Every structure is written in structure tokens, then in C-alpha cells.
Amino acid sequence: MKFLKYLLIAVVVLVIGVPSLMAAGYYVRNKMAGPDGWAKDDALKALKAKMKDPDSTVIRSSYLVHKRKDSETMEIVVCGIVDGKNGFGAYTGGTRFVSVSADNEKLNTFDTYIVEMDEASMQDKEASRKGISLTSFEEVYWNGYCVDAQHPALAAKS
């Protein structure tokens, strides 16, 4: 009889206690990460969905740009290089990405609404490397969101 009592307590602890601890851990981690962490997490999740081998996705050389949209909303931009394995199992060398999130302090909401990778044609990329022109991604996303005091805009040579 004593054994059944202890077994019942153990089952209750496992069924109720473990999920409760996991939920509490998730809540604490989520609060500690804050908007910057949420922006990075959302960017990685969205980029993985775009990759050929999602499990190999690696973000390199990323940085954050904070821009105030209005009195209530802070825009958090994650800019960097994402890399992943191709069909042959080798890393591709990476491509630029931009992820834009909005943190509304008054409404207590957070939303990631743009995640774009530089998927320009080889001809556009070659022209960009030579400094002749910028790719559409560079003009619209990189220069539009990733520019701050430490990170200057990209410019084509005239």
C-alpha cells in the first residue's frame, strides 16, 4: 500500500511538475531574452525555413540596429550573413540577410514582419562586386534598414 502511495505521488509529479517546470523555464528564458533575443530567434527560425538544409543554418557576423518608428514602437533590425549547406553537403559561403521586428511597448506586442535574403542574380552580384551598381536587396533592404552610425550605407561607384 505504501508503495502505491509513493508511485502515485511520483506519477503526479511527473505529469504535473515536469511540464510546469518546463513552462516556467520557457517563460523565464523568454523574459530574459527580451526584444533583442526575440528578434534574433525569429530571424533564425525564418531563415531556417528558407534554407535547403535547415539544420545546418548558421548566422555569422550579425548586428542589431534599433530605430524608433513612433513614440510606442521600436524597430529592431538584425543584419548579417547566413550560411548553410548546399545539396552537396558543403557550406555555400553565406549570403546577407535582413530581419525586421517591431516591439510595441504600449500594447506589449512583438512581431517580426520582414526576413529577406540577398538572392540577386549572379549578374547583379557581379556588378555589385565591381562597384558598378547595387543589387535590389542592397538598395531596398540593406541600405534601408541596416545603416546606423557604425555601419555605413553601401554605394555604387560612379
Buried (B, 14 or more C-beta within 10 A) or exposed (E): EEEEEEEEEEEEEEEEEEEEEEEEEEEEEEEEEEBBEBBBBBBBBBBBEBBEEBEBBBBEEBEBBEEEEEEEBBBBBBBBBBBBBEEEEEEBEBBBBBBBBBBBEEEEEBEBEBBBBBBBEEEBBEBBEEEEEBBEBBBEBBBBBBBBEEEEEBEEEE
